[in-house]
Structure formats: C-alpha cells, structure tokens
C-alpha cells in the first residue's frame, strides 16, 4: 500500500519541485540569450522539454496525496504561496513556455545568498584542511585570495568586514613569505604564526556561517517567512 504524505510533506516536496523547475527555466532563458547573441531564433531544447514534463508529472503525482477533491496545480500554488515565491513557474504553467521576469523574483536572492554562504563554508574548510595537511603551502595565498573575494561580496555584515580588514592588513607579508629564494629546492611553507592566523580566520568563518546569526539572515527573512507559512 503506497505511503500517504501529509499536507506539510506535500508542501515541502512541491517547494523542492518548484525550485528545480525554476532553475530549469532560468537555464533555458540563458540558452535563449545565447541563441539570440548568435543571431539564431530561440528554441527550447529537447532536454528542457523532457525534464520540464517530468517535473510537472511529479508535481501532479504529489497533489494526489492531498484530500479530495484534488486541487488544480495552478490553484494549489496560489493557495500555499508558491506562485509568489516562483513567478517563473507560475507563468510557465499558464503559457506553457519559459519566460523571464522584469523584476528579480524573491527566491533568486534567497538562492544566491545561500549559495554564497555555502561557498564561504566550503572554501574555509578546504583552506583549513590544506594548510594542516599539505606538504606545500604554495597555493595557500591564492586560496585565501579567493576566500577574500567571497567575503567581499557580502555587504554590511560586521563580522565579515572585520575579517576582510584583517586579511588586507596581513596578506602581502604572508604571500611574500611564500616566495622561494633562488636555488631553493624546498617546498614553500608558512611560518607557524601565519598558519595560526589563517586557521583563526577559517574557524571564525565556519562558526559564523553554521550559527547563522541575525545579520546573516536579514537577506533571507522574506523567503524564510514564506516557507514557514507554507510548512505551518
């Protein structure tokens, strides 16, 4: 006997499916732009049509878990607020073709913010792992530079501003310390105080991202509120 999902489980699965379809539509819109740039008439790809149809089928199957009478897909998205969160999906259901928005939808900001936080976490953990275990610190300066660029993409967050200033104050000297003297055959290694300094940065960043303080959540509040209403 098939397992029946609760309305909350249906809402969560529909949220995920809307996110997948929205991403697929955005990718197709990007492809349209590339086709126009090459002087070609925009055409939907076979993979878009196949994947889009598959996601729509999954959505309809998901709705079958709801109490009868089963709502229409568009009505359900309106009722739970998913059409407001994913307007590209709503327009796609109505028109049957991908259309971009004149204004950036709310969830675009949410996904961008979450992606940056994830990037910050992954880069911090990778840098910490490499500085502890690699026999050469040759590329540590480059890794720290990439991490700095991601930190700089956040605006108005004090803890990131402090770390950014700390990197700016010490980066040149740290990078210079890795320049090997002519004729030296040893792999470049950071001095102990630079290792401790970088580890303090990576650990601070990891702690901040995982704890999600209020100032990191400000750009997410509207999207989180909508999702909370959906799952309540």
NORVENKA-V76878 format. One record per pair of residues at least 12 apart in sequence whose ideal C-beta (glycine too) atoms are under 7 Angstrom apart, sorted by the first residue. I is the first residue (numbers start at 1). J is the second residue. If there is no record, write none. Layout:
BEGIN
I&J ; I&J
END
This chain:
BEGIN
4&65 ; 5&65 ; 7&66 ; 8&231 ; 10&62 ; 10&65 ; 10&66 ; 11&80 ; 11&230 ; 11&231 ; 12&231 ; 13&62 ; 14&59 ; 14&62 ; 14&82 ; 15&82 ; 15&227 ; 15&230 ; 17&55 ; 17&58 ; 17&59 ; 17&62 ; 18&82 ; 18&86 ; 18&89 ; 20&55 ; 21&52 ; 21&55 ; 21&89 ; 22&86 ; 22&88 ; 22&89 ; 22&107 ; 24&48 ; 24&51 ; 24&52 ; 25&88 ; 25&92 ; 25&98 ; 28&44 ; 28&45 ; 28&48 ; 28&98 ; 29&98 ; 29&100 ; 31&45 ; 59&73 ; 60&73 ; 63&76 ; 73&93 ; 74&93 ; 77&90 ; 80&230 ; 81&226 ; 81&229 ; 81&230 ; 82&230 ; 84&226 ; 85&106 ; 85&107 ; 85&226 ; 86&105 ; 86&107 ; 87&101 ; 87&105 ; 88&101 ; 88&105 ; 106&222 ; 106&223 ; 107&223 ; 109&219 ; 110&220 ; 110&223 ; 113&219 ; 113&220 ; 116&150 ; 116&153 ; 116&154 ; 117&209 ; 119&150 ; 120&150 ; 120&205 ; 120&209 ; 121&206 ; 121&209 ; 123&146 ; 123&147 ; 123&150 ; 124&147 ; 124&202 ; 124&205 ; 124&206 ; 125&206 ; 127&143 ; 127&144 ; 127&147 ; 127&198 ; 127&202 ; 128&199 ; 128&202 ; 130&143 ; 131&195 ; 131&198 ; 131&199 ; 135&187 ; 136&187 ; 136&188 ; 137&178 ; 137&188 ; 137&189 ; 137&190 ; 138&178 ; 138&187 ; 138&188 ; 140&190 ; 141&174 ; 141&175 ; 141&178 ; 144&167 ; 144&171 ; 144&198 ; 148&164 ; 148&167 ; 151&163 ; 151&164 ; 152&164 ; 157&215 ; 157&216 ; 158&215 ; 159&208 ; 163&201 ; 163&204 ; 163&205 ; 166&201 ; 170&197 ; 174&194 ; 177&190 ; 177&191 ; 177&194 ; 178&190
END
